[in-house]
């Protein structure tokens, strides 16, 4: 793992990514057409502070908020709407969250901006619900980092009023130090000190939400190591965590497993959400 540029950028790329993303785009258009959904729900003053909301089909038993990939500097929620139908069918509201991007904002400002979505999603999810619904944050790549940061910042975590009841962290980067020497830093603009300050791996605490840490078996050793280290830090702090190494999955095909009913990963997410509901009712 001596070459960060390979481990975090070039080594994660696959020839099939463009065609796979095109499939995701087409399926996302179909998800919107099938509905119901409420697109571009604002949660702050920035144009990027918006989420798409797909209500649960039938009685809602929880809400899943999803933060997309893009190394904190690209992509959009619209590409990933395809994940919503499978989770809506299992009784979840699904919110797909956009957030401000670097270099228009710093990474700390990005995370702070994203945090405003939590009360907004809770508010929309509560409409028509008899009881408060558990909220699970799911994120992929940069989105996993954001989800973990928001979980660690949850000021209600040690009480019975949990704002965040679970986290699914997929293929994330949680120690940002290696990125300083990569091309990603052209827009992230981190130095050693700011990279450390923006690394949730160094700030894991007790009383954090239960976690499912996920990484593809075919990802680079550095990405797999990042997930293993987060899982270890979470459990060392006395929190509940499970580590899922998805077979035959790379960085983007992993999302197929995530949103496929019957897949072992999908079933683990379902179990986390069920336990989050029990935690929220405690």
N, C-alpha and C positions, 0 to 999 in steps of 0.2 A: 504493500500500500504506500509506496514511496512517491508515486506520481499522482498528486491530487487532481490534476486536470483529467487524467484518464479515469480515475476512480469515481469522480463526481460529475463528469461531463461526457467525454467521448466513450467511455466504457459502458455507459448506460444506454447509449443509442443503439437502435436496431434498424435494419433496412425496412422492416415492415411497419415502422411507426406511422409514416404518413397515411398509409392505407387504413390502418387501425383507427387513427384519429378521424379519418373521413367516415368510417363506419359509425363512430361515436356521434359525429355531427348529424348524420342522417337519422340515427335512432333518437337523438335528442329532439329533432324536428317532429318526429312521429309522436314522441311523448307529449309534446305541447299540443299537437293536433288532437290527440286522444283526450287530453285534459282529465279532470279540471285542474287548472293552475292559475295562480296570480303572479305575473311576472313583474320584476323590477320594483319590489317593495322597498322603499327607502328607509334607511336606518341612520342616516347622518347627512351632513351637508355636501360631502364629496360625491361626485358623479359615480364613483366606484363603490360607494357605500349603499349597496342594494342587494336584495336576495330574491330568488324565485321561490314560490311556495306551492307545493303540491300537497293538498290535504289527504289525509288517510281515507281509504275506502272502507266504509263502515265505521264502527266506533274506534276512535283514536286511543291507542295505549301508550303513546310516546311521540317524541319528535327527534328526528335525525337532522343535524345541521352539517353540511358538507362544504369543506374548503378545498378549492382546486389546486392543482400543481402549477408550476411555472417559474420555479426558482425565485419567487417573490417579485418577479419583474415582467411576467407575461401571462397569457391565457385568460380565459373568461369562463364564467359559470355556464354560459350557453352551450358549451361543448359537452358538458357532463350532465345535462338534464336526463340523459338516458338511464341513469341509475335510479331515478325516482319511482317509476311504476312498480318495480319489484318490492320496494319497501312500503309504498302506499298500499299495495295489496296485502301486506302483512300487518296493517293497522297503524302505520306510522305517518305522521306528517313529515314532509321532507322539505328542508330549506337549503337551497344551493346559493352559497354566499360569494359575492364579489368583495374585494377589499382594495384599498389604495396600493399602488405598485411603486417599487423603487425604479429609477432614482427620483421620481417626483416627490417621494417622501423617504425619510430614513426608515430603516427596519424597525426601530422602536416605535416610530410614529405609525407605521403600518399595523403593528400588533395592537397599538392603542386604538387605532381607527376600527379595526376588525372587532374589538371587544364590544363595541356599541351594538353589534347585532344580537347579542345574547338577550338583553331585555326586550328588544323588538320582536324577536322570534318567540320568546315566552308569551308576549302579549297577544300576538296573532294566533298562537296555538291554543290559548285559553278561550278564545271565542267559541262559545257553544259547548265547551267541555265542563262536565260536572265537577271534576277534580283537577288539581294541578297535574300536568303531565311531565314525566321525566324528560330531560333533554340530554341527548348524547351527541357529542361533537365527533365528527369523522373528518379526517384530512389525509390528503395524498401528497407526498413529497414536501414542498414548501407548506402546503396546507396542513400536513401533519405537525410541523413545527408550530404553526399558528394555533392549532387545536390544543397542543400540549401547553403552550404559553398561557392560553386563556384558562385552562384547567388549573394551572398553578396559581393564577391570579384570582381565582374564585374566592371572594371574601366570605362566602357562606359555607365553605367546604367543611368546617369543623362543627357546624350546627345542623339542625334538622331542616333548614331552609335552603337546600342545595340549589344553586343556580345551574350547575353542571353536574350531571349524574353519571357520566361515563365518557370515555374517550376511545376512539379507534384511530390509531396512529399508523398509517401505511407508508412504508418506504420513505421515512423522514430523515432529516438531518437535524440532529439535536445538539451536536458539538460543532460550532461553525468555524473553529480555528482553521481547519484544512482549506476552507474556501478562500481565505485571504490570498493564497497564491494561485488562484484559478481565474479564468476569464470571467467567471460569474461576478467577480468583485469589481469589474468595471462599472457596474450599476449598483451593487450593494455598498461599495465604498467603506468597507470594514478595515480596521487595523486590529492588531492583536488584542488590545483592550476592549474595543467595542464588540469584536467577535465573541470574546469570553462573556461579556455582559449580555449578549443576545443568545446565549446557549442555555436552553432550559435544563440540559443534562447536569449542569452545575448547581441548579437551584431546586432540585426535587426535595419535597418536604413530606411530612406525615399528613394524614387526613386528606389526601388528594383523591380524586374520583377513581373508580376502578378503570383499568386500562386493558385494551387489547392491542398489542404491538404486532404489526404485520410487515413482512418483507418477502419479496419474491426469491425463490431458490436460485434463479438465473440472474440476479442482480450482482453488482460488483462486490468484492469482499468488504469494501469500505461501507457500503450501504447496509450490508448484513450486520457488520460490526456495530454501526450506529444503533440499529434496532436492538441488538443484544445488550448493549450498554444501557440503553434507556430502560429496558425491561428489568435489568439487574438493579439499577438505581431506584426504580419504582418499588420493587419488592424490598430492597434494603432499607427503605424509609418506612416500611411497615404497611405499604399500600398493596392492593390486590392487582396483579398483572398476569396476563397470559401472553406467550410469544407464539405466533403462528408463522411458520416458514412455508410459504405456498409453493407446492411442487409445480415445476414446469412453467413458472410465472416470471416474467421480466417486469421492468418498471411500469409499463403501461398496460400490458395484458393482465396484470394483477387486478385491474378494475373489473374485468370480466368475471373473475372469481367472486369479487366483492358483491356484485349485483346479480348473481345467478342463484335463484332458489334451488336448494338441494346441495349446492357446493359446500364443502366443509367450512370455508371461510364465512359464507353467508349464514350458516347455522351458528357459528361462533358469535357473529354480530347479533343475531337474534337472541342468543343466550345472555349476552352482555346487556342488551336492552331490557330483557325480562328481569334481570337482577337489578338494573338501574331503577325500574319501577318499584321493586321491593324496597330499595334503599331510600327512594324519595318518599315512600309511605312510612318509613321508620320513625 
